[in-house]
Amino acid sequence: MDPKLRVGLKFPIYLDHHATTPTDPRVAAAMEPYFTERFGNAASASHIFGWRAEAAVEEARERLAAAIGAADGREIVFTSGTTEADNLALKGIARAYRSHRDHLITLKTEHPAVLESCAALEKEGFRVTVLAVDRFGLVDPDDIRRAIGARTGLVSVMAANSEIGVLQPLEAIGRICRDRGVLFHTDAAQAVGKIPIDVEALGVDLLSMCAHKLYGPPGIGALYVRNRRPQIRIEPLFHGGGQERGFRSGSLSLPLIVGFAEAVDLCLGSLEEESARVQELRDLLWARLREGLEDLQQNGHPDRRLPGNLNVAFAGVEADALIASLRDVALSSGSACSSASPEPSRVLRALGLSDAWSRASLRFGLGRWNTREEIEWVAERLIALVRELREKGRGGGPGPPSSPSNSKG
Ligand SMILES: *Cc1c(COP(=O)(O)O)cnc(C)c1O
């Protein structure tokens, strides 16, 4: 490697923005006073500390609601993150409507927070239909239409996938759900702040999101719950003081809530420019890799994807070996959320990729502070390493798989 290329770069280079993002210093600064002189419990109704806290929470609620096109701040229920919001949406709706609607519909490519909540509900006696996706990772809205029955209560489809970045056709799904009187939930953890999201235009009734994917603090998220037409009931997961209209008991974290709203507003303030900038870097990375290497393919949809997402399979290479050799770059082969399991990615498998191609796949997540110089450097290093690993592999290891699809198609 040419040492001159390293001049001006800061290592390690972070390309794992789907796993989490750093808190923007402007967000941290906005939060700071709420740890100290402006602290307070928003439920303390008898003094200025409580009143001030409540005012700050209500203002944040309004800003977050506005950010997703919701009519009313009261439709925002604060949670600890997206996992909790997903659990609250799925279990809360299923249990509240169980007497006449005990069927849920979701996709094979959903986040474990949704799929494992569904598995837990199946143990309670609910029925769950888990729909397949096409080779790009997209669901056919007609499959959802056909899966809806008289006892279907909820459809849950994520807005943007955390591994392949594919953007699902929310608006079409929302229309179908509305027509059939079925509630529509979307996990939008990867989408809010990156692409425009409007719960009214999309016909979304419940939406999960969190701050740490959009340059806000970790440990805070929210579930949007539509308040009118229809008014939605939810069986709470936590019982206690009845905060958040009874949907989620527990004292609110004032600094995290203030930081969440600040982070979302910063994202929306530069959404178009920033997504164009990040997408240009992503396209540059893909172009460089294609110029420098043969036998690679992009996983997911070529253009219906998050601006900062690229998922690439390098034939004949184990992604984990690649990551281990690429010490100066923070990268992941799939979802950090299921990294405890050595299994090949469920998402890539759902696209029809063989296990060998899944294990040859790297996920790039570009974000706010990545630069062109970083991307040029990473591309150059990757090309050299892939060539090196392929060379080694030819000395007796299994050859590169010849086709991305497995025999089942
Ligand atoms: C990160 C992520 C989650 C989990 O969010 P936490 O805040 O870590 O609980 C859920 N769904 C998607 C799509 C994600 O990207």
The ligand as an ORCA input file, in Angstrom:
! r2SCAN-3c Opt
* xyz 0 1
  C     -31.021     -1.267     14.368
  C     -32.340     -1.755     13.955
  C     -33.239     -2.262     14.909
  C     -32.896     -2.382     16.378
  O     -32.798     -1.114     16.939
  P     -32.294     -0.926     18.448
  O     -32.410      0.525     18.680
  O     -30.901     -1.437     18.469
  O     -33.177     -1.702     19.322
  C     -34.469     -2.694     14.453
  N     -34.801     -2.625     13.147
  C     -33.969     -2.147     12.217
  C     -34.392     -2.079     10.795
  C     -32.703     -1.699     12.588
  O     -31.893     -1.231     11.663
*
